[in-house]
């Protein structure tokens, strides 16, 4: 028996609409084994069952676990959905602005006016960045021709799971718009020597659109709530 897609916030709405939802509190358990559950699967199930609705920080953590689990077993579709839901949960909810008042606004303190503004993104934005997230090394390369390469590598017992995706990008205000046109992934099994290492993953060419909030720092960028540093090697 396979587990069905579980929603913490909405009950009784199963189907394709739930599978495609970007709601961080939709947890896709359909790829977990129905029997012979291991330690990793049991930890994910325990986290989902103990999740409290409305706790998006916990939801993002669970979605990251699901994404890493599905990446390790080669299920790129469910992994991408989990990472997309985690990224959606990282986007802050802006508060409702207060009503406009006719009262005079006092001058800002001097120390606030002296702080330099954050860097403004350039029209020819490009560069290489890296970060560790959930035990995996993520590397982003943004090229001047508006193409990008995103790779993430996670080490496990006896294997190294290597995934990558390529496509095009553009900036739209505070958001980074990605069109993923190609992705590959799978474990790399060590052979008799370093030259004999063999990747058992598969390539997939299918367009996928993604929108992530981006913020520019003096020494890096923040994408989807993850701070990345400039890659200098």
Secondary structure, 3 states (H helix, E strand, C coil): CCCCCEECCCCCCCCHHHHCCCCCCEECCCCCCCCCCCHHHHHHHHHHHCCCCCCHHHHHHHHHHHHHHHHHCCCHHHHHHHHHHHHHHHCCCCCCCCCCCCCCCCCCCHHHHCCCCCCCCCCCCCEEEEEEECCEEEEEEECCCCEEEEEEEEEECCEEEEEEEEEEEEEECCEEEEEEEEEEEEEEECCCCHHHCEECCEEECCCEEEEEEEEEECCEEEECCEEEEECCC
